[in-house]
């Protein structure tokens, strides 16, 4: 089935719900990745080291579990739709204020607050999307939804390549607020999740759900820690790697980012769809094994062509594995707390992986600016870890949503 066929199988309400969730996640990621492209210039402006600025990334990632918890509770109590509208207004305001930051300290505070909003977006948006679409299409739309993160990176890369020479790093944050405001209008056309409407009569507390499923909860947090190290390990410092170690201009680095994010976008959809046929875990493992094999090409190539090829293939595989995650986590979550449970486990993993950029920058600095070695070392370790963790885990592909049960679903090995 192609993309058009999948969308034709949805009602207008289902399409609106999915598109609102997709655009919300895309624009949220766009606002996040703007910082990744301008780390070097912020450091120059505030007369500090790149490592000091990467603390902003750490804080953003570290605060995401708080947002997942707060906005998840709102979504489980009042509905997915109003929680998403509040969230998107919040992250838009934080993005705008980041452009006015008078010092590194104030920027760090603003990016921490932005992290709260970013943490809320994924969990609530993913629950709305996954609860609104048919079970048989869940794999495809899981990949497409997660590709919104890639689309955000792609938009940031395009804006960086085109606009940065004219607006500087502050202007990049000002641009970041404009598309986000459009999503508020889109939210107004979306109806509430039918699964939430059914399950809210059987309300459960997130604490109770975690207690009943603590082994699964702990496993998912560890899994998402490894996956987030794997993902951020290939993304956050890659533009810095290109510009500092290979002396590639911002414009060329931006074009390269467009190319490897196209690979990521395709990978999300391919492996998400693939997971509907062979299962969530098998699709993730295949993508990770292939990523491990191409790590040397990605990190240690010396020509522009090979660097671009390696980056394209790496993001195809890494984000392909991530494309399965929205369906995988939502299928393992109880109905009554699906607004909180998937996002909270995901973002707790982000919290534990929040030091990635700072760790990689520190390793690179220790080895005389060898960012390639730092990227390969961290990514390789967590690729192996994620393969093992995925292999020993469980899944609940195609479980029916909206039954109101807070007991563990039937999990297939």
HELIX and SHEET records of a PDB file:
HELIX    1   1 UNK A    3  UNK A    8  1                                   6    
HELIX    2   2 UNK A   12  UNK A   45  1                                  34    
HELIX    3   3 UNK A   50  UNK A   78  1                                  29    
HELIX    4   4 UNK A   80  UNK A   98  1                                  19    
HELIX    5   5 UNK A  104  UNK A  132  1                                  29    
HELIX    6   6 UNK A  135  UNK A  137  5                                   3    
HELIX    7   7 UNK A  138  UNK A  187  1                                  50    
HELIX    8   8 UNK A  194  UNK A  199  1                                   6    
HELIX    9   9 UNK A  200  UNK A  202  5                                   3    
HELIX   10  10 UNK A  206  UNK A  212  1                                   7    
HELIX   11  11 UNK A  214  UNK A  235  1                                  22    
HELIX   12  12 UNK A  238  UNK A  240  1                                   3    
HELIX   13  13 UNK A  241  UNK A  245  3                                   5    
HELIX   14  14 UNK A  250  UNK A  278  1                                  29    
HELIX   15  15 UNK A  280  UNK A  293  1                                  14    
HELIX   16  16 UNK A  295  UNK A  300  1                                   6    
HELIX   17  17 UNK A  304  UNK A  322  1                                  19    
HELIX   18  18 UNK A  325  UNK A  331  1                                   7    
HELIX   19  19 UNK A  335  UNK A  337  5                                   3    
HELIX   20  20 UNK A  338  UNK A  352  1                                  15    
HELIX   21  21 UNK A  356  UNK A  366  1                                  11    
HELIX   22  22 UNK A  371  UNK A  391  1                                  21    
END                                                                             
